[in-house]
């Protein structure tokens, strides 16, 4: 009896001391990324797969009206081809660049013209499409469990639930269809290591050209100190602090997607990231949101 009481007091004392110690946060634990799944996909902690396309773009110079209509229809067809179970995020990254001018010019007039028109900062825009399999609803969760108990692919300990195999195949087909629909915009499928670096840039506030040897986004790749405040957060690296803030814009009761807000934001004289999240919904789901 006495030994049990001493053990109880000992455990309570350890719990009290552990609770009094400051909590150490890990960025690897706080984010939703689990690691690399295969050559083109990463996997989240909710067992969702993520793939990405980079749109390298095309020139709109000397295009006729029918050409513009063709490209508009191509974008619309790509969005219409996204099925239920897959969400798409359109990401626009605006980064500041500086033109390097040739200082070894003998012609003073040419040098003056170049200095007047090229010695200034410009902004580079890059566009990405992020595809992610969505989290299952409670109904589909039980259907998944039923299938896992009754059917599988493979033998022994290496069997893979057929529902997860379908998720991988479905996401791959969606990316291929969208890539074919947007072939005029020169899409390029990102490798899984590039996608991991893509998310690491959001965490750090800048791009780090690391190579994830273990295939996971560990704390060793997190180089910035992150601190949250009421309506903004700061990223500190090498003594330099960057203030950042999320601004969310939601649109309801609208059946069309407009790019007016996107094009307006991309004319601001600052670096920013714009994310459009698109998720197809059925009639019943849309009416209940």
HELIX and SHEET records of a PDB file:
HELIX    1   1 UNK A    2  UNK A   20  1                                  19    
HELIX    2   2 UNK A   27  UNK A   30  1                                   4    
HELIX    3   3 UNK A   65  UNK A   80  1                                  16    
HELIX    4   4 UNK A  108  UNK A  118  1                                  11    
HELIX    5   5 UNK A  138  UNK A  150  1                                  13    
HELIX    6   6 UNK A  156  UNK A  158  5                                   3    
HELIX    7   7 UNK A  162  UNK A  181  1                                  20    
HELIX    8   8 UNK A  183  UNK A  185  5                                   3    
HELIX    9   9 UNK A  192  UNK A  204  1                                  13    
HELIX   10  10 UNK A  219  UNK A  221  5                                   3    
HELIX   11  11 UNK A  260  UNK A  265  1                                   6    
HELIX   12  12 UNK A  283  UNK A  287  1                                   5    
SHEET    1   A 6 UNK A  33  UNK A  36  0                                        
SHEET    2   A 6 UNK A  42  UNK A  44 -1                                        
SHEET    3   A 6 UNK A  49  UNK A  55 -1                                        
SHEET    4   A 6 UNK A 121  UNK A 133 -1                                        
SHEET    5   A 6 UNK A  86  UNK A  98 -1                                        
SHEET    6   A 6 UNK A 272  UNK A 279 -1                                        
SHEET    1   B 4 UNK A  33  UNK A  36  0                                        
SHEET    2   B 4 UNK A  42  UNK A  44 -1                                        
SHEET    3   B 4 UNK A  49  UNK A  55 -1                                        
SHEET    4   B 4 UNK A 187  UNK A 189 -1                                        
SHEET    1   C 3 UNK A 225  UNK A 228  0                                        
SHEET    2   C 3 UNK A 233  UNK A 237 -1                                        
SHEET    3   C 3 UNK A 240  UNK A 244 -1                                        
END                                                                             
